[in-house]
Amino acid sequence: MKNLKHVIIIIFLLILYIYIANITLIPGSIVLLQGEEFKIKKTFGVETIETAITSNSNYNISNVEVSLFGKLPVKNVAVTTIENAKVVPIGKIIGLKLYTNGVLIVGMSEIEDENSILSKPYENSDIKEGDTILKINEKEIEDIENLKDVVNSSNGKKLELTLLRDGSIVTSNITPIQTKNKEYKLGLWVKDAATGVGTMTFYEPESKVYAVLGHGITDADTDSLINIDSGELVTSRIISIKKGEVENPGEIKGTILNQQTIGEVIKNTQFGIYGKLNNLTSLNIDTSKVLDVALREEIEIGEAKVLCAIDNSNVAKEYSIEIEKIYTDNEFNNKSMLIKVTDEELLEKTGGIIRGLSGAPIIQNGKFIGAITNVLVSNPEIGYAIFGDLMIKEMSKID
């Protein structure tokens, strides 16, 4: 009898755990495109009721109440529905200048002190590559020069570092080492800016928000998403194109020297770079070429077009590709579709998908459906693309 009670208790706790886990996984807010269904993973007895709707510009905002058996409210979900999502696909090469919030730690090295002894100031600390230094002794760190000044003024005393790590704030202590040059060092390699070129995906005329790349910019040394404080979108000039080969990805090389600023960078996310465009003249785009954004259920296996610029004129042209697979349930990364370049002209010039084409918009049946994001190193003709709706939802978070 006692064993039976234990089994019943265990079963009850297991059921309770399943319910709590499922309810916890329901997000507090969600963004949908018009025509897209509100979907959450439901367990028996979990019900949803739309309780209120308000309208704001092109957005409908509703509150969905999640309850158990329609009696016990357990969670409220704010649902934002984007009405009539439309964008202007661009496909032009642009430049990016990103400035970090604090300074990013990209490496560590030994320091030779004033007595010619090698030491590692960071050795007994919790500091890791990929951390961003936000503050030292509560003083905000804005750039590398600022960091040097604070460390040198420490006179070798222990410092408390406030660090950003994977979205969380942590603290750690480190004691600087004095070198023969009478400078104090931490043994940390840091950077405060990043630059590069990529393809501009789209522009949304009403909000003046743009999207670039379809994936985020990560630090090459740490492979972590760069936490930016600000940035600039600038015009770019193509210098050369290196064709992609098996196990040797190609690349569009461009320059941003002496180019014009055309917008501000606001967000660096896993679904692309977003910001506001303020210089349409220099970008030279036709804002009348507006397309509807397709729901992922509308995307079909088969032919589509990619819009991209692959010569010094920086004029975007359409090239043929094939959609080979569609990962309809993908909400978590930028590999939503498997695509293959089939256009002979594009293959002749680039070998397929190359660095710099990330962000090139894809059009099918007269609608914007997504953007190129990745290439398969084993076959440059094949790569991945992100759903357009994921980019639009990310764009909607820009104020």
N, C-alpha and C positions, 0 to 999 in steps of 0.2 A: 504493500500500500504506500509506504514511504517513497519507494522508487517511482511509483506512478505519479505521486504529487510532484516529485522533482522533474519528471518528464513534462508534465503539464505546465509547470512554471517556466521551464526552458523554452517550450513551444510558444508560450505567451510572450516571453521576453524577445524571442526571435521575431514574432509577428510585429511586436511593438517597434523593434529596431528597424524592420523593413519600412514601416509607415513613417517613422521619424526620418530615416535616410531619404526616402522619396520626397517628403515634404521639404527637407533641407535643401535638396537639389533643385527645387523650383526657384527660378530667379526672382528677385524682387522687382525687376523691370525687364521689359522685352520690347524690341522694335520690330514691326512687321511692315511689309509693303501692302498696298491696297490689293485685296484679292487673296492674300496669304492667310492661311488658317492659323489660329492660336492653338499650338500643340504643346502639351506637357505630358511627361510620362506619368500615367495614373495607376494607382493601386486600387483594388476593390474598395468602394466606399468613398473615394476621393472625388469630389464634384467641384465644378467651377460655375460661377454665376457672374455675369457682367452687371455691375451695380451702378456705374455712372459713366457718362460720356461728355467730354467738352471738346470744342474745336478751337484750333489756333493756327491760322494761316493754312499751310498744306498738311497740317498734322491733326489727327483725331486722337485724343488721349482718353483712355477708359480705365476704369478700375475693375479688375477681376478678382472676385473673392473665392478663395479656395477653402472648402469645408469638408468635414467628414460626415457622410450620409446626409448632407444638406442641412445639418443641425448645428455642428460645432465649427465655427470659423477658425481656421488655423493660419491663414496667410493672405495678404493682399498683394496682387501683382499689378504694377502700372504698365499698361499696354499702349504704346505709341504706334499709331498706324500712319504711314506716309502715303498721302494721296497723290496720285498722278505723278509718280517719280519720273523725271525727265532729265537728261544730261546732254551736253555737247561732247561727243568723243573727240579726242585731240590727236594722240599718236605722234607727237613731236618730241624730239630730244630736248631736255632741259637740264639745268644744273641745280645742285642743292648745296647750301652751306648750313650746317647744323652746329649749334652752340649748346654745350651740355649745361645742365643744372648742377653746378659743382664741377669737380674734375673726376674723370674716370680712371680707375687703376687698371692698367693693362699689363703690368709686369712687376717683377721684384728682382733686386740684385744686391750683392754684398757691397758694403761701404768700407773703404780704407780710412781708418781714423787718423788722428794727428800723430799717433805712435806707430803707424804703418801696420796696424792690426786689422784684419778683415772681420767684420761683424755684420749681423743681420738684425737691425732694429725691430723688424716686424716678426721675428721668429716666434716669440711667445705671445703674440697678439692674436686676435680673431680676424685680422684683416685678410681679405681674399681678393684675387684677381676678379674683375668684373664689378667690384664695389664702386660706388660713387661717393667721394668725400663731399659732404654738404657743409659741414661745420668743423672747426677746430676750436676747442674751449669756448663753444657757443658763438664764435665769430664765423659769419657766413663766408664760404669760399666760392668766389665767382669764377676765377680762372687760375692758370698755372702761376702767373706772376704774384697774384694774391696769396697763393699757397706758399710760395718761396718766402715772401715777406713774413708771414705768420710763423713759419718754422724757424727762420733765422732769428726772429725776435724772442724765441723761447729760451735762449741761453742754455739749451740742453735739458730743460725741465720736461717732465712727463707731460704729454699732450693727450687730451681726450678727443677722439674723432667720432663725429656723427656720420654714419654711413647709410646709404640707400642700397639695399640688397634684395633683389627679386620683389620689389614693391613694398618691402618692409624697412623700417628704420631700426638700425642696430648701433651700438656704441662699442668702441674698443680703445685701449690705451697704447701709446707707443712713445718711446724716448728717443729723440733725435741724436745722431752721432756727429761730433765735430770733426771736420776734415783738416788736412794740412793747410788748406786755403782759408781756414777759420770760418767756413760755412757749415751750417747744420743740415744734415740730410736724413731722410727717412728710409732710403733704399727702395722707394716706390717709383715706378715709371707711370706717368699719368698723361692724359690728353684732355683737351677742353673743346675740341672742335673736330668736325668731320666734313669732307666735301666729296662730291661725286656727280655723276650724270646718270640719267635714266629717262624713261619715257613717261610723259604726262598722259594720264588715262582719260580724265574728263574734267569738264567745268560745268558747274550748275549756276546758270545766269541769275536766278532770283536771289540766292544766298551769297553768290560770288565765291563759293567754296570750290576748291579743285582737289583732285586726287592724283597721286603719282605712285608708280611702282607696283602696287598690289601686294607688296610685302614690306616689312619694316627694314630699316638700316641697322645692322648689328655691327659690333666692333669686331674687326678681323682677328684680334688677339684673344678676346674672351668669348666670342660668339654670343654675347648677350645683347639684347635690344638696347640701343643707346637712349638714355633718358635725357631728352632735350629740354632746354629752357627757352630757346628761341631759334629762329633760323630764317634764311632767305631763299626764295625761289628766283633763279636767274636764268637768262637766256644762255644758250650753249652753242658752240660751233663744233661740228664733227671734224676730227683730224684724220682718222683712219678707221677702217673696219677689218678686223681679223676674223677669217672664217672659222667656224666651229668644226672640229674633227672628233672622232671617237677618242675618249679619254683626254681630250684637250679642248675645253670650251673656248669658243670665240668671244670677241669683245668689240664693242663700239667705243673707240677712244675719242673723248671730246674735251674741250677746254672751256673754262668759265672765266678765264682772264679777260679783263676789259669788256665784260658783258653787262647787260642792264638788269637791275632788280625788277622783277615783275610781280612779286607777291611775298607774303610772309608765311613761314612754316609754323604751324601750331602744334601738330601731333605727329609722333612717330609710333606707329602701331604695327602689330603683326599683319594687319590687312592693308597696309600702305601708309604713305605720308599725306597729311591733309593740312590745308591752310586756306588763306584768303588771297585771291588774285586782285591786284589793284592797278595793273598796267596792261590792258588788253591790246593796246596799239603795238607794243613791242613784240607781243606774242603772235600777233597777226593771225587771229582765228575768226572764223565765220560763226557767230553765235546764233545764226538762224537755223543751223543744221542740228536741230534738237531731235533726239530719239527717246522713245519710251524705254524704261528699264524692264527687262523681261523677268518674270518670276522663274525660278529654277525649273518649275514643272513645265514651262513652255520651251525649254531648251531641248533640242533634238540631237540624237546621234546623226552625224553626217556633215555636210559642207557648211562652212562659215567663212567669214572674212576677218583678217586682222589688219588694223590700221596702224601703219608705222612709217617712219622716215629713215631711210638708209643711205642718204647721200648728203653732200654739203649744202644743198638747197634747203634741207630740213622741211621739205614738203611731204606730208603724210599721204601715202597711197594705200589702197586696199590690196591684200594678197590672200590667196586661197589657203585654207587649212581644213582639217577634218577633226570634228569632235569624235573621239573614239570611245570614251567612257564618261559617264556622269555620276558623281557621287552625291546623290540628292540629299542625303541626310547630313552632309558635312557642314558643321557650324563652327569648327574649332581651328582650322588652319587654312592656308591659301592654296591647297591642292584639291580644288573642287571638281576639275575636269581634266581628263587626259586628252592631249591634243597632238596633232601631227601636221607639220608644215608640208604642203603638197605643191605649192606654187613654184614653178621652175625658176622664175626670175629671182625670187627671194632665196631659194636654195643656192643658186649660182653666186649670189652676192654675199650671203652670210653662212651658208652651210646648214641653216636651220635657225634654231633659237640660240641667241648669244647674249652675253652680258650687255646690258644697255637697252635690251628690248623688254625688260620687265616693266609692266605697266601698259604695254601696247593693248589698246581696246579691241575687243572681239565683238563682231556684229553678226547676227543671224536673223533672217526673216524681218529685216528692218528694225531690229531692236538691239540695244546694248545688253550683252549677256555676261560680260566679264573681262578679264585682262590676263595676259601672260604673266607668270610668276617664276617658273623654274624650268630648267632643262635637264634631261637625263644625260649624264656624262657619257654613258655607254652608247648613246645615239642622239646626236644633236638635232635630228629632225623631230624628235619627240620631247614633250615637256608637259607642264601642268599650267592650269589657269584657275583663277579665283572666280567665284560667282559674283556677278554684278551686285546682287542684293546685299551681300556681305559688305561691300564697299559703300553702298548707299547708306546702310544702317550705321556704319562707322562715321560717315560724313555727317549724319544727323546729330552727332554728339558735339559738333563744333558750334560754339555760340555765335 
